Amino acid sequence: MVITKETLIGEILDADRTVAPFFLEMGMHCLGCPASRNETVEEACMVHGVDADGLIKKINEYLAGK
C-alpha cells in the first residue's frame, strides 16, 4: 500500500494497524472514532497542524521497510 494525501485514515489502519503510533504521535488520539477513520491524511494533518508530506513520507518508508 502506498499512502497519499487522499488516503483515508481508516484504510491505512485496516491495511496495517502498526502505523497507529504515527498518528498518535501527531496528537490524533481518536483513531477508532468514525469521523477520524473517514478523514484523509491531508485533512487529519491540517486539523492537527502537521506537515502532510512529512508524515506520508515517514509512513511510506516504514511500510516499504516491512
N, C-alpha and C positions, 0 to 999 in steps of 0.2 A: 504494500500500500504506500502510495506517495501522498503526502499531506500538502494541501494548497490552502490559500486563504478562504476558499469556498467550502472546504470540507467541514462537515458538521461534527461537533464535539462528540455526539452520540455514536457516529460512525467510527470515529477513531477509537473510542473506548470499547466498542463492540469488537473491533478488529484486534485490539491488543490493550488490555487493561493495565499493562505495566507502564504505560505512558502517563497514567494519572498523576504521578508526582510532578510532572512538568506543569500541569495545570494548577495543582495545589501550591506550588512554589510561587506562582504569579498571583495568588490570592483567590483563586477560583475554588472555593470550598463546597460549592453546591453541585457537584458533578452528577449526583443522582436525580436532581430535580428536572422535570420535563422541560422546563424553559431553557435551562443551560444545555441540555442534550440536543436541542434544536437550534442552537446558535452556531454560526460558522466560527472558525478560528479567528477570522478578522473581527467579527462582532465582539467576541469574548475579549480579545486583546484591546479593542477600543474602550470597552467598559472598564477594564482593569488597568488601563494605562501602560500596556506592554507593547513592545515592538513586534508586530505580527511576523515580519520577515525573519527576525532573530529566533523567535520561538519555532517557527516552521523549520528553519534550518536545523535547530537542535533536535527536534523530534525526528526529522527525516534521517539525520546522521545516526541517531540512536537506533531507529528501525533498520537501517541498512547494515548496521553492525551486528545485528542479531543472527 
